[in-house]
Amino acid sequence: MKQNMKPLSSWLMLFSTQTLSALGSGMTNFALVLWLYQKNGSALETALLSVCSYAPYVMMSIFAGALSDRWDKKRTMLLCDLLAALCTVCVLVLLKTDMLLPWHLYLINAVNGLMNTVQQPASEVVSTLLIPKEYYQKTSGIRSFGNSLNTILTPVFASALFAFAGMDVVIAVDLFTFLLAFIVLRGLVKVPPVPKEEKEKEPVFRAAKKGLVWLKEHLLILKLILFLACVNLIASCFNAALPAMLLSRNGGSEYVLGLVNTFAGIATMLGSVLVTLFPSPKNRVRTICLTILLSFGTENFLLALGRTPLVWCAGSILGWIAIPLMNANLDVIFRSTIPPHMQGRVYACRNTLQFFTIPLGYMLGGYLVDQVFEPFMAKGMAFTSLLGSEKGTGAALFLLVLGFAGSLMALFFLWLLRHEKWTDPVAGQ
């Protein structure tokens, strides 16, 4: 049955402007990577930009969620947005005075990462308050569509503006999108108040502990978070190995790497559209596991065994098209199970438990490609008839191993969660 979108008007207004602001911020971050690499030519220095942004998110999420549950959600989002914009202004001032140095960017990125850490759980609660339960799956698809669209547009717009107009214009666009999102959130979006019992005044450490205790008492949510932590570990290893393979193998290049990533974004966008059109699955938990099985069981093998950009792009499409379906079902389960007054704390605990494996995966993947798989394939003793013998085949073999590991992991959790009982409040809608 077709749903009336009027109940989502406030959320759609908030989501569209926040997504536009995220596009502006992403363009600035991408352009800063280009600026720093052109200035110093160091891949390590540019990689540290991401590390500084992500470290506060992993380390401080539990406490940020506890604080978020105590604070007014709308004011928290406004303050975080404002401080992030001030950081962007600092970059512009330092750039115009020719004083911008790498350590400035690391510090500013760390502050931005901290603001995102505090804002994210507040934003999740606001979305829960604005979205009726029967719209959870539809809105998850819309969110996924917006995120995937940003993934595609960010490097395109940032590269074009940076090349033809300079860093100043990129930052100006970023600040304009921030101002629009700030005005809409401040003056046009009315966030429903949380129930009085949700505004608990207690020490931050005790509040953070409550999030962990809640997870311990709700094992399905905890198991799903641990499942996602395993997914992130393998996916991060994959992300570390993919450039090493596509930039080195015959038929690969920087253009091909960009093409494969672009098709991943297009597949995610298409999957997001399909999520909004499909009915709710009968078993959301099983669907989550099966989508990961499809992803690891197709993309890794096609990328590792393929020899042409066409096959690699096909693998990227198959690997990413079902991810929005997984995210939508996770979103419904989390929002429907976690009480609004606990969501800030529980989401923050989730962020720490689910995402700490990402930096580990990047480090592990890079080390294994450079020190284990590439030297192994260079000896030419095995798998050369299957993968070839040129540089990059070690990374291809690693992707093959990750494909088996990811598929087995998905099957294990499919078995582990086979008897989990969960009542779906939006089934059949």
Number of C-alpha atoms within 10 A of each C-alpha: 6 6 10 8 9 9 13 15 13 18 20 20 15 21 20 16 20 20 19 20 23 20 26 25 23 20 27 27 23 19 25 22 20 18 16 19 16 10 11 11 12 11 11 9 17 20 12 17 22 16 16 20 23 22 18 22 25 24 17 18 29 31 22 29 31 31 24 25 27 20 15 15 21 20 14 20 23 17 15 20 22 16 14 23 20 15 18 23 16 16 21 17 14 14 14 12 8 9 10 16 13 16 12 14 24 19 15 21 25 21 19 24 23 24 23 23 28 27 24 23 30 29 19 16 24 23 20 19 16 19 17 12 14 15 18 23 26 22 24 22 27 22 20 24 24 20 20 23 17 22 20 18 17 21 20 13 19 26 19 13 19 21 12 9 11 15 22 17 15 24 26 16 19 24 21 15 20 24 17 15 23 21 13 17 22 14 8 12 17 15 17 11 12 16 9 8 7 14 13 13 11 12 12 17 12 11 22 24 18 17 23 18 12 17 19 13 10 13 12 19 20 19 16 21 21 17 19 20 21 20 21 21 23 26 22 22 26 25 17 21 26 22 18 22 25 27 17 16 21 15 11 19 16 11 12 19 19 14 17 23 17 20 21 24 24 21 23 31 27 20 23 29 18 18 27 21 13 11 15 20 16 11 14 20 22 18 18 24 23 18 21 23 21 19 24 29 23 20 23 29 21 23 26 27 18 18 17 15 19 13 17 25 23 19 25 27 25 22 24 26 24 24 22 28 29 20 20 26 23 21 17 23 22 17 18 17 17 18 14 20 18 19 25 34 31 29 26 30 29 27 23 19 19 23 22 19 22 22 18 15 21 20 14 17 26 19 15 18 25 16 12 14 18 22 15 17 23 16 10 13 10 13 14 16 9 12 20 19 19 15 18 29 30 31 30 31 27 24 30 23 16 21 26 16 16 24 21 15 20 25 16 14 19 19 12 11 16 11 8 10 10 12 10 16 14 16 13 11 13
